[in-house]
Amino acid sequence: QVQLVESGGGLVQAGGSLRLSCAISGGTLGIYKMGWFRQAPGKERRFVAAINWSIGSTTYPDNVKGRFTISRDNAKNRVFLQMNALNPEDTAVYYCAGSPRATMAYDYWGQGTQVTVSS
């Protein structure tokens, strides 16, 4: 059973940076892609970034493109989200997710890490 644990969240001022990390346990043999999502208070969970576990290709929505970078370390079974030029609208709980397939659905989820950006 794949388990995901996020770390690296915290409080940062607007314009600052944070790097989130997601540790994957239980094996990565069946993982096709990994992603990051976020959920702000009172809002739906939103897609932030995804990476193909094997080839490393990435996908971002327009609102984070150029500011956020997803990467992975296959040897250490970790996924990272580098977030730059943060603004208060980026405040949310950030979740790491994994999927064994190329479709939109993700099967594995972490418990989340809080990111708060102050103005």
Residue pairs with C-beta under 8 A, 6 or more apart in sequence:
1 26
2 24
2 25
2 26
2 27
2 28
2 30
2 31
2 98
2 107
2 108
3 24
3 25
3 26
3 108
4 22
4 23
4 24
4 25
4 96
4 97
4 98
4 108
4 109
4 110
5 22
5 23
5 25
5 96
5 110
5 111
6 20
6 21
6 22
6 94
6 95
6 96
6 110
6 111
6 112
6 113
7 20
7 21
7 22
7 23
7 113
8 18
8 19
8 20
8 21
8 113
9 18
9 20
9 94
9 113
9 114
9 115
10 18
10 114
10 115
10 116
11 116
11 117
11 118
12 18
12 86
12 115
12 116
12 117
12 118
13 117
13 118
14 86
14 87
14 88
14 117
14 118
14 119
15 85
15 86
15 87
16 86
16 117
17 82
17 83
17 84
17 85
17 86
18 83
18 86
18 115
19 80
19 81
19 82
19 83
20 36
20 80
20 81
20 83
20 94
20 96
20 113
20 115
21 78
21 79
21 80
22 34
22 36
22 78
22 79
22 80
22 81
22 96
22 110
23 77
23 78
24 31
24 34
24 77
24 78
24 79
24 98
25 77
28 53
28 74
28 77
30 100
31 53
31 98
31 99
31 100
31 108
32 52
32 53
32 54
32 99
32 100
32 101
32 102
33 50
33 51
33 52
33 53
33 98
33 99
33 102
34 50
34 51
34 53
34 70
34 72
34 79
34 96
34 97
34 98
34 99
35 47
35 48
35 49
35 50
35 51
35 70
35 96
35 97
35 98
35 99
35 106
36 48
36 49
36 50
36 68
36 70
36 79
36 81
36 94
36 95
36 96
36 97
37 45
37 46
37 47
37 48
37 94
37 95
37 97
37 106
38 45
38 46
38 48
38 90
38 92
38 93
38 94
38 95
38 115
39 45
39 46
39 92
39 93
39 95
39 112
40 91
40 92
40 93
43 92
45 95
46 61
46 92
47 61
48 60
48 61
48 64
48 68
48 81
48 94
49 58
49 59
49 60
49 64
49 68
49 69
49 70
49 81
50 58
50 59
50 70
51 57
51 58
51 59
51 70
51 71
51 72
51 79
52 58
53 72
53 74
56 71
56 72
58 69
58 70
60 68
60 70
64 83
64 90
67 83
67 84
67 85
67 86
68 81
68 82
68 83
68 84
69 81
69 82
69 84
70 79
70 80
70 81
70 82
71 79
71 80
71 82
72 78
72 79
72 80
73 79
73 80
79 96
81 94
83 90
83 115
86 115
86 117
87 117
88 117
88 118
88 119
89 117
90 115
90 117
91 115
91 116
91 117
92 114
92 115
93 112
93 113
93 114
93 115
94 112
94 113
94 114
94 115
95 109
95 110
95 111
95 112
96 109
96 110
97 106
97 108
97 109
97 110
98 106
98 107
98 108
98 109
99 105
99 106
99 107
99 108
100 107
